[in-house]
Amino acid sequence: MKLNLGAGESIIEGFEPRDGKTGDFLYPLPDADGSVDEIRASHVLEHFSHLEVASVLHNWVAKLKPGGRIRIAVPDFQKIAREYLEGKDINVMGYTFGGQVDERDYHKSGFDKETMVELFISAGLERLHEWKSEIQDAASLPISLNLGGYKPLRMEKVCTGTTAVLSAPRFGPVMHFRFVSQALMRAGVQYQIGAGAYWHQVLSEIMEMQIAIPETRYVITCDYDTICSHAEIVELYRLMEAYPEADAIVPLQSKRGSDEVLFGIQKENGEYVTAMAAHNLERNLLPITTGHFGLTIFRADSLRSLPRPWMEPVPNQDGRWTDGKIDADIDFWHRWKKSGKTLFLAPRVVIGHVQEIIIWPGKDLMPVYQSETDYDQAGGMPEEVRR
């Protein structure tokens, strides 16, 4: 079964036309869950309130069979706004607010590609792609944003074609190996560990070894002081499956001994963003400039085409390793961006960072906790401990 939602007068061979003007229910769809092979909805979604479009899409996806496809076309607000600002002759009112010839012909939502990608990923779709209309309808207009996706054949609990790599110190904390190794094993991910004094060299070579294997689709880089569970690993894998345009995805992690987080967003003038609106952290994917290697997932084909060397530490202008130096991991991301690769933060995928904590018996014998940074700044034990 294939459905053409909001068909109007358009007839597409092999598709059953459905339209609200003829009394059909487009939301919720009356069909049984898992019964539809494909859904095509050309310039329909914008007629629903922006408060319910996510629920509408979830309902439509629920009707798809596993492996089923959905194609949605909507007015691209970004294209409309750009052409308007450039002074081009464009029907801004009609494209943005609808023709308004009857009570159904009102637009209640606006979309750009970034918004649509977020909606598709949240609905559980994968293999997102753009598509061209096979007929002359609204989806064939220059201002139309056409995005498609597939319902997964099954909810992935394992990560196929994925290997995790780690450049480990010769000595260090064991918490990571207790928890993360178990999580990777549960996710079906092999763990390749190397050791050496120069972590970036070791990490580069282990990654090279993995992408030399044709079956490798994704490489996850780990850090020995990262803590995560099976759920975070599988979610990163799902996001990569969903969005082919992502070359690498970084989870959200705090910087050790600091109140900062481990990602950076660079403006066009080269400066870094120091604050952002909270709603950005409610997204599935946020474009960023730099990240970390704590639990970052890379598309293997993107690594295969990345010019060598991948990363080198760079001293400051005085040839010293103080302020102004560029560490190997930041150098990597500069090269990554220069080569045209994309990098995203997954704000909803949160992982932990192990750091040393000192515990002291307080004056009332209750524990007092102190970080390594606080110990340095205080010059020793905290005042609550002194007798």
Secondary structure as the mmCIF struct_conf table of DSSP 4:
data_model
#
loop_
_struct_conf.conf_type_id
_struct_conf.id
_struct_conf.beg_label_comp_id
_struct_conf.beg_label_asym_id
_struct_conf.beg_label_seq_id
_struct_conf.end_label_comp_id
_struct_conf.end_label_asym_id
_struct_conf.end_label_seq_id
STRN STRN1 LYS A 2 LEU A 5
TURN_TY1_P TURN_TY1_P1 GLY A 6 GLY A 6
TURN_TY1_P TURN_TY1_P2 GLY A 8 GLU A 9
TURN_TY1_P TURN_TY1_P3 GLU A 13 GLY A 14
STRN STRN2 GLU A 16 ARG A 18
HELX_RH_3T_P HELX_RH_3T_P1 GLY A 20 THR A 22
TURN_TY1_P TURN_TY1_P4 GLY A 23 GLY A 23
BEND BEND1 TYR A 27 PRO A 28
BEND BEND2 ASP A 31 ASP A 31
HELX_LH_PP_P HELX_LH_PP_P1 ALA A 32 ALA A 32
TURN_TY1_P TURN_TY1_P5 ASP A 33 GLY A 34
STRN STRN3 VAL A 36 SER A 42
BEND BEND3 HIS A 43 HIS A 43
HELX_RH_3T_P HELX_RH_3T_P2 LEU A 45 HIS A 47
BEND BEND4 PHE A 48 PHE A 48
TURN_TY1_P TURN_TY1_P6 HIS A 50 GLU A 52
HELX_RH_AL_P HELX_RH_AL_P1 VAL A 53 LYS A 63
STRN STRN4 LEU A 64 PRO A 75
STRN STRN5 ASP A 76 ASP A 76
HELX_RH_AL_P HELX_RH_AL_P2 PHE A 77 LEU A 85
TURN_TY1_P TURN_TY1_P7 GLU A 86 GLY A 87
HELX_RH_AL_P HELX_RH_AL_P3 VAL A 92 PHE A 97
BEND BEND5 VAL A 101 ASP A 102
TURN_TY1_P TURN_TY1_P8 GLU A 103 ARG A 104
STRN STRN6 PHE A 111 PHE A 111
HELX_RH_AL_P HELX_RH_AL_P4 LYS A 113 SER A 122
TURN_TY1_P TURN_TY1_P9 ALA A 123 GLY A 124
STRN STRN7 GLU A 126 GLU A 130
BEND BEND6 GLU A 134 ASP A 137
HELX_RH_3T_P HELX_RH_3T_P3 ALA A 138 SER A 140
BEND BEND7 LEU A 141 LEU A 141
TURN_TY1_P TURN_TY1_P10 PRO A 142 ILE A 143
STRN STRN8 SER A 144 TYR A 150
BEND BEND8 LEU A 153 ARG A 154
BEND BEND9 LYS A 157 VAL A 158
TURN_TY1_P TURN_TY1_P11 THR A 160 GLY A 161
STRN STRN9 THR A 162 ALA A 168
BEND BEND10 ARG A 170 PHE A 171
BEND BEND11 VAL A 174 VAL A 174
HELX_RH_AL_P HELX_RH_AL_P5 MET A 175 ARG A 186
TURN_TY1_P TURN_TY1_P12 ALA A 187 GLY A 188
STRN STRN10 GLN A 190 ALA A 195
BEND BEND12 ALA A 197 ALA A 197
HELX_RH_AL_P HELX_RH_AL_P6 TRP A 199 ILE A 211
TURN_TY1_P TURN_TY1_P13 ALA A 212 ALA A 212
BEND BEND13 ILE A 213 ILE A 213
TURN_TY1_P TURN_TY1_P14 PRO A 214 GLU A 215
STRN STRN11 TYR A 218 CYS A 222
TURN_TY1_P TURN_TY1_P15 TYR A 224 ASP A 225
STRN STRN12 THR A 226 ILE A 227
HELX_RH_AL_P HELX_RH_AL_P7 HIS A 230 ALA A 242
TURN_TY1_P TURN_TY1_P16 PRO A 244 GLU A 245
BEND BEND14 ASP A 247 ASP A 247
STRN STRN13 ALA A 248 LEU A 252
STRN STRN14 SER A 254 SER A 254
HELX_LH_PP_P HELX_LH_PP_P2 LYS A 255 LYS A 255
TURN_TY1_P TURN_TY1_P17 ARG A 256 GLY A 257
BEND BEND15 SER A 258 ASP A 259
STRN STRN15 VAL A 261 VAL A 261
BEND BEND16 LEU A 262 LEU A 262
STRN STRN16 GLY A 264 GLY A 264
STRN STRN17 GLN A 266 GLN A 266
TURN_TY1_P TURN_TY1_P18 GLU A 268 ASN A 269
BEND BEND17 GLY A 270 GLY A 270
HELX_LH_PP_P HELX_LH_PP_P3 GLU A 271 GLU A 271
STRN STRN18 TYR A 272 TYR A 272
HELX_LH_PP_P HELX_LH_PP_P4 VAL A 273 VAL A 273
HELX_RH_3T_P HELX_RH_3T_P4 ALA A 278 GLU A 282
BEND BEND18 ARG A 283 ASN A 284
STRN STRN19 LEU A 286 PRO A 287
BEND BEND19 THR A 289 THR A 289
STRN STRN20 THR A 290 THR A 290
BEND BEND20 PHE A 293 GLY A 294
STRN STRN21 LEU A 295 ARG A 299
HELX_RH_AL_P HELX_RH_AL_P8 ALA A 300 ARG A 304
TURN_TY1_P TURN_TY1_P19 SER A 305 SER A 305
BEND BEND21 LEU A 306 LEU A 306
HELX_LH_PP_P HELX_LH_PP_P5 PRO A 307 PRO A 307
BEND BEND22 ARG A 308 ARG A 308
HELX_LH_PP_P HELX_LH_PP_P6 PRO A 309 PRO A 309
STRN STRN22 VAL A 314 VAL A 314
TURN_TY1_P TURN_TY1_P20 GLN A 317 ASP A 318
BEND BEND23 GLY A 319 GLY A 319
BEND BEND24 TRP A 321 THR A 322
TURN_TY1_P TURN_TY1_P21 ASP A 323 GLY A 324
STRN STRN23 ILE A 326 ILE A 326
HELX_RH_AL_P HELX_RH_AL_P9 ALA A 328 LYS A 338
TURN_TY1_P TURN_TY1_P22 SER A 339 GLY A 340
STRN STRN24 LEU A 343 VAL A 350
STRN STRN25 GLY A 352 HIS A 353
STRN STRN26 ILE A 357 PRO A 361
TURN_TY1_P TURN_TY1_P23 LYS A 363 ASP A 364
BEND BEND25 LEU A 365 LEU A 365
STRN STRN27 PRO A 367 SER A 371
HELX_RH_AL_P HELX_RH_AL_P10 GLU A 372 ALA A 378
TURN_TY1_P TURN_TY1_P24 GLY A 379 GLY A 379
BEND BEND26 GLY A 380 MET A 381
TURN_TY1_P TURN_TY1_P25 GLU A 383 VAL A 385
#
